[in-house]
Amino acid sequence: MQASNSAKAGVLTAALPYIQKYWGKVVVVKYGGNAMTDETLKKAVMSDIVLLSLVGIKVVLVHGGGPEITSTLKALGIESRFVGGLRYTDEETAKVVQMVLCGKTNKDLVKLIAGSGGKAMGLSGLDGCMIQAKKLEGEVDLGFVGDITKIDTEPILATMNDGYIPVIATVGADEKGQVYNINADTAAAAIAKALGAENIILMTDIQGLMRDVHDPSSLIPAVEVSELEALIKGGVATGGMIPKVRCCEDAVLGGVKKAVMIDGRIEHSILLEIFSDEGIGTMIYKGA
């Protein structure tokens, strides 16, 4: 029994240096993937967020809600279309995106945090003109998909200063009030840069960046940002991983200390990342 208690105490004391390191610092968590649909994982993520907040870490939770948007569109008889991994957003779809993300998904997360003993405030990029955007231009027309032009951090900082965890739905608007659907990874990176965050954590449905997606042992634990282009050109990062890698690159080059892609399918993966030397997933950092 004494040995068991010592082991438990060792786990707690091992976390102390990391609590000291992150105390008072901003950590942005992009919440999505399987961790957003599995009820057990949802509760684990929210309890992790509350724990980080209680030990003095300023957590900002940024979320999308693709599956719920898709199911709501289907129920309304509206077809979902994707181009290059991004949802084509016509006028009707934009209304549904705003309704689902800012309404149901956002408030469900606020309730879950409250259920874990935390205090959260639901926000969207529309509140206080937080996420200002314009139409995303590219080779193909994506409709009302937005390109972020500015992040106004005042609503986020005010929420944190009042003792709440900001939970942010990723929609934005232009100066005329046109609402845009914003990619959650992109929004999280922009918010992390604007806040001068210590860390940004992207929750995914794979271990991280791997040289062979079929071989878990090929996980790349750490990558200097200058190496990313070669990994993309070499086919190590493909498909949906490319925009995630680009968002990490953008955040780190924008002043965020490090960006990490973690496997959100693992319970308490956020704690494993924050409170251990080894971390979990793939860390992207800027070299000396």
C-alpha positions as CSV (number, residue, x, y, z in Angstrom):
1,M,0.0,0.0,0.0
2,Q,2.8,2.4,0.9
3,A,4.5,1.7,-2.5
4,S,1.3,2.3,-4.3
5,N,0.7,5.6,-2.5
6,S,4.3,6.7,-3.3
7,A,3.7,5.9,-7.0
8,K,0.6,8.0,-7.0
9,A,2.4,10.8,-5.3
10,G,5.2,10.5,-7.8
11,V,2.7,11.0,-10.7
12,L,1.5,14.2,-9.1
13,T,4.9,15.6,-8.2
14,A,6.1,14.9,-11.8
15,A,3.5,17.2,-13.1
16,L,4.7,20.1,-11.0
17,P,7.4,21.5,-13.4
18,Y,4.9,21.5,-16.2
19,I,2.3,23.3,-14.1
20,Q,4.9,25.9,-13.2
21,K,5.9,26.2,-16.9
22,Y,2.4,26.8,-18.2
23,W,1.0,28.7,-15.2
24,G,-0.6,31.9,-16.5
25,K,0.2,31.0,-20.2
26,V,-2.4,30.6,-23.0
27,V,-2.9,27.2,-24.6
28,V,-5.2,27.0,-27.5
29,V,-6.9,23.6,-28.1
30,K,-8.6,22.9,-31.4
31,Y,-11.3,20.3,-30.6
32,G,-12.5,18.0,-33.4
33,G,-12.4,14.6,-34.9
34,N,-13.6,11.4,-33.1
35,A,-13.1,13.1,-29.7
36,M,-16.0,15.3,-30.6
37,T,-18.5,12.5,-31.4
38,D,-17.6,9.8,-28.8
39,E,-19.4,10.5,-25.5
40,T,-16.6,9.0,-23.3
41,L,-13.9,11.0,-25.1
42,K,-16.0,14.2,-25.0
43,K,-16.2,13.9,-21.2
44,A,-12.5,13.1,-20.9
45,V,-11.6,16.2,-23.0
46,M,-13.8,18.5,-21.0
47,S,-12.4,17.2,-17.7
48,D,-8.9,17.8,-19.0
49,I,-9.8,21.3,-20.0
50,V,-11.2,22.0,-16.6
51,L,-8.1,20.6,-14.9
52,L,-5.8,22.7,-16.9
53,S,-7.8,25.8,-16.0
54,L,-7.8,25.0,-12.3
55,V,-4.0,24.7,-12.2
56,G,-3.7,28.2,-13.7
57,I,-3.4,27.5,-17.5
58,K,-5.5,29.8,-19.7
59,V,-7.2,27.4,-22.0
60,V,-9.0,28.6,-25.1
61,L,-11.2,25.9,-26.7
62,V,-11.8,26.3,-30.5
63,H,-14.2,24.0,-32.2
64,G,-15.8,23.0,-35.4
65,G,-18.7,20.6,-35.8
66,G,-18.6,19.0,-39.2
67,P,-20.6,15.8,-38.3
68,E,-23.4,17.7,-36.7
69,I,-23.5,20.2,-39.6
70,T,-23.7,17.3,-42.1
71,S,-26.5,15.5,-40.2
72,T,-28.5,18.7,-39.8
73,L,-28.1,19.5,-43.5
74,K,-29.3,15.9,-44.3
75,A,-32.3,16.3,-42.1
76,L,-33.2,19.5,-43.9
77,G,-32.7,17.9,-47.3
78,I,-29.7,20.0,-48.2
79,E,-26.8,18.2,-49.9
80,S,-23.3,18.3,-48.4
81,R,-20.5,19.1,-50.9
82,F,-16.8,19.0,-50.2
83,V,-14.0,20.5,-52.4
84,G,-10.4,19.8,-51.4
85,G,-11.5,18.9,-47.9
86,L,-13.5,22.1,-47.3
87,R,-17.2,22.3,-47.2
88,Y,-18.8,24.1,-50.1
89,T,-21.0,26.7,-48.3
90,D,-23.9,28.3,-50.2
91,E,-26.3,30.7,-48.6
92,E,-28.5,28.0,-47.1
93,T,-25.6,26.0,-45.8
94,A,-24.1,29.2,-44.2
95,K,-27.3,29.6,-42.2
96,V,-27.1,26.0,-41.0
97,V,-23.4,26.3,-40.1
98,Q,-24.2,29.4,-38.0
99,M,-27.2,27.7,-36.3
100,V,-25.3,24.4,-35.5
101,L,-21.9,25.8,-34.5
102,C,-23.0,28.9,-32.6
103,G,-26.1,27.3,-31.1
104,K,-26.2,23.6,-30.4
105,T,-22.5,22.5,-30.6
106,N,-21.1,25.5,-28.7
107,K,-23.6,25.4,-25.9
108,D,-23.4,21.6,-25.6
109,L,-19.6,22.1,-24.9
110,V,-20.3,24.8,-22.4
111,K,-22.7,22.5,-20.6
112,L,-20.1,19.6,-20.6
113,I,-17.5,21.9,-19.1
114,A,-19.9,23.0,-16.4
115,G,-20.7,19.3,-15.7
116,S,-17.0,18.7,-15.1
117,G,-16.9,21.5,-12.5
118,G,-15.6,24.3,-14.8
119,K,-16.9,27.7,-15.9
120,A,-17.1,28.3,-19.7
121,M,-18.5,31.1,-21.9
122,G,-19.7,30.2,-25.3
123,L,-18.5,32.6,-28.0
124,S,-18.4,32.7,-31.8
125,G,-16.4,34.7,-34.3
126,L,-19.4,36.9,-34.7
127,D,-19.3,38.1,-31.1
128,G,-17.5,41.5,-30.8
129,C,-16.5,41.1,-34.4
130,M,-13.9,38.6,-33.1
131,I,-13.2,36.8,-36.4
132,Q,-13.2,39.2,-39.3
133,A,-13.1,37.5,-42.7
134,K,-13.5,37.9,-46.4
135,K,-14.4,35.3,-49.1
136,L,-11.7,32.7,-49.6
137,E,-10.4,33.0,-53.1
138,G,-8.8,30.0,-54.9
139,E,-8.8,27.9,-57.9
140,V,-12.4,26.8,-57.2
141,D,-15.3,28.7,-55.7
142,L,-16.2,27.4,-52.2
143,G,-19.1,29.8,-51.7
144,F,-19.2,31.5,-48.3
145,V,-16.0,29.9,-46.9
146,G,-14.0,32.6,-45.2
147,D,-10.4,33.8,-45.2
148,I,-9.5,35.4,-41.9
149,T,-8.4,39.0,-42.1
150,K,-8.2,39.9,-38.4
151,I,-8.7,38.4,-35.0
152,D,-10.0,40.9,-32.3
153,T,-8.8,39.3,-29.1
154,E,-10.7,41.7,-26.8
155,P,-13.8,39.3,-26.3
156,I,-11.5,36.4,-25.6
157,L,-9.3,38.3,-23.1
158,A,-12.4,39.7,-21.4
159,T,-13.9,36.3,-21.0
160,M,-10.6,34.8,-19.5
161,N,-10.2,37.8,-17.2
162,D,-13.7,37.2,-15.8
163,G,-12.6,33.6,-15.0
164,Y,-14.3,31.7,-17.8
165,I,-12.9,29.3,-20.4
166,P,-13.7,30.7,-23.8
167,V,-15.3,28.2,-26.1
168,I,-15.2,29.6,-29.7
169,A,-17.3,28.5,-32.7
170,T,-15.5,29.2,-35.9
171,V,-17.7,31.4,-38.0
172,G,-16.8,34.9,-39.0
173,A,-18.1,37.9,-40.9
174,D,-17.0,40.8,-43.1
175,E,-17.7,44.5,-42.7
176,K,-21.1,44.1,-44.4
177,G,-22.2,41.4,-42.0
178,Q,-21.9,38.5,-44.4
179,V,-21.3,35.3,-42.4
180,Y,-18.5,32.9,-43.5
181,N,-17.8,29.3,-42.6
182,I,-14.2,29.2,-41.2
183,N,-12.0,26.1,-41.1
184,A,-11.5,25.3,-37.4
185,D,-7.8,24.5,-37.7
186,T,-7.2,27.8,-39.5
187,A,-9.1,29.7,-36.9
188,A,-7.3,28.1,-34.0
189,A,-3.9,29.0,-35.5
190,A,-5.0,32.6,-36.1
191,I,-6.4,32.9,-32.5
192,A,-3.2,31.3,-31.1
193,K,-1.0,33.9,-32.9
194,A,-3.2,36.8,-31.9
195,L,-3.1,35.8,-28.3
196,G,0.6,35.1,-28.3
197,A,-0.1,31.5,-27.1
198,E,2.5,29.3,-25.6
199,N,1.1,26.3,-27.3
200,I,-1.5,25.2,-29.8
201,I,-2.9,21.6,-29.7
202,L,-4.7,20.2,-32.7
203,M,-6.8,17.1,-31.9
204,T,-6.9,14.6,-34.8
205,D,-8.0,11.1,-35.6
206,I,-4.5,9.7,-36.1
207,Q,-1.3,9.5,-33.9
208,G,0.3,12.5,-35.6
209,L,2.5,12.9,-38.6
210,M,3.8,9.5,-39.7
211,R,6.1,8.4,-42.4
212,D,3.9,5.4,-43.0
213,V,0.2,5.8,-42.0
214,H,0.0,2.0,-41.6
215,D,2.9,1.8,-39.3
216,P,2.4,3.3,-35.8
217,S,6.2,3.1,-35.1
218,S,6.8,5.5,-37.9
219,L,5.4,8.5,-35.9
220,I,7.6,11.6,-36.2
221,P,7.7,13.0,-32.6
222,A,9.2,16.4,-33.5
223,V,9.7,18.4,-36.6
224,E,11.4,21.7,-37.1
225,V,9.1,24.1,-39.1
226,S,11.8,24.4,-41.8
227,E,11.5,20.7,-42.5
228,L,7.8,20.7,-43.2
229,E,7.9,21.6,-46.9
230,A,10.1,18.6,-47.7
231,L,7.8,16.3,-45.8
232,I,4.8,17.6,-47.8
233,K,6.6,17.4,-51.1
234,G,7.9,13.9,-50.2
235,G,4.3,12.7,-49.5
236,V,4.7,12.2,-45.8
237,A,1.9,14.7,-45.2
238,T,-1.0,14.1,-47.6
239,G,-4.7,14.8,-47.9
240,G,-6.3,16.3,-44.8
241,M,-3.0,16.3,-43.0
242,I,-1.6,19.0,-45.2
243,P,-3.9,21.8,-44.0
244,K,-3.3,20.8,-40.4
245,V,0.5,20.9,-41.0
246,R,0.1,24.3,-42.7
247,C,-1.9,25.6,-39.7
248,C,0.9,24.4,-37.3
249,E,3.5,26.1,-39.5
250,D,1.5,29.3,-39.6
251,A,1.1,29.4,-35.8
252,V,4.8,28.7,-35.1
253,L,6.0,31.2,-37.6
254,G,3.6,33.7,-36.1
255,G,5.2,33.4,-32.7
256,V,3.5,30.5,-31.0
257,K,6.2,28.5,-29.1
258,K,5.1,25.1,-30.4
259,A,2.2,23.4,-32.2
260,V,1.3,19.8,-31.5
261,M,-1.0,17.4,-33.4
262,I,-2.2,14.7,-31.0
263,D,-4.5,11.6,-31.2
264,G,-7.8,12.7,-29.8
265,R,-9.0,9.1,-29.7
266,I,-6.7,8.5,-26.7
267,E,-8.4,9.4,-23.4
268,H,-6.6,12.3,-21.6
269,S,-4.3,12.9,-24.6
270,I,-4.2,16.6,-23.7
271,L,-2.8,15.9,-20.2
272,L,-0.3,13.4,-21.7
273,E,0.9,16.2,-24.0
274,I,1.1,19.0,-21.5
275,F,2.4,17.2,-18.4
276,S,5.2,14.9,-19.7
277,D,8.6,15.3,-21.4
278,E,7.7,12.7,-24.0
279,G,4.4,14.3,-25.0
280,I,2.2,12.6,-27.5
281,G,1.8,13.0,-31.2
282,T,3.9,15.3,-33.4
283,M,5.4,18.6,-32.1
284,I,6.2,21.3,-34.6
285,Y,8.6,24.0,-33.5
286,K,10.9,26.8,-34.8
287,G,14.6,26.1,-34.6
288,A,17.2,28.4,-33.2
